[in-house]
């Protein structure tokens, strides 16, 4: 089992800075309103979901560089032992870690959609208010669901895994940033 220690310590050394980035980016948005319990739960789940998908995005970027490194034969023959890519765990281990993070993100995203439905029912009288935020969130959920099913049933990995993760993250990012851009910049609401 001693061969697992470098992999475990490398995973930890990669995840700690990523979680710090998540806390710094999303912790200021945890101001809770007096909208009730469902809103508070929705904001907490949204923050966790955003953080997990940010970690998934960063892991996907690392896996992309590993795949690019493996496909570049010139780099493989002239490779220095001190390259940052060589210090990473094997690409399969990084893909497994990415899939685990995506499964957690998928569960949280499903919870986010459920709490959003309960919050919407309490505030607007309807479970889903179809706007760009809802549409982009549902699209991200579908992308991640298809990716996880493809991984389970067809063994998808490599660049399919990376691209789908980045697309899912981009959809969620646009849902969040797009909402704040429309509300704060275009409509001048706070």
Protein Blocks (a to p, Z undefined) as FASTA:
>chain_A
ZZmmmmmmmmmmmmmmmmmmmmmmmmmmmcccfebjklmmmmmmmmmmmmmmmmmmmmmm
mmmmmmmmmmmmklmmmpcfkbfklmpccfklmmmmmmmmmmmmmmmmmmmmmmmmmmmm
mmnopabacdfklmmmmmmmmmmmmmmmmmmmnopahjlmmmmmmmmmmmmmmmmmmmmm
mmmmmnopZZ
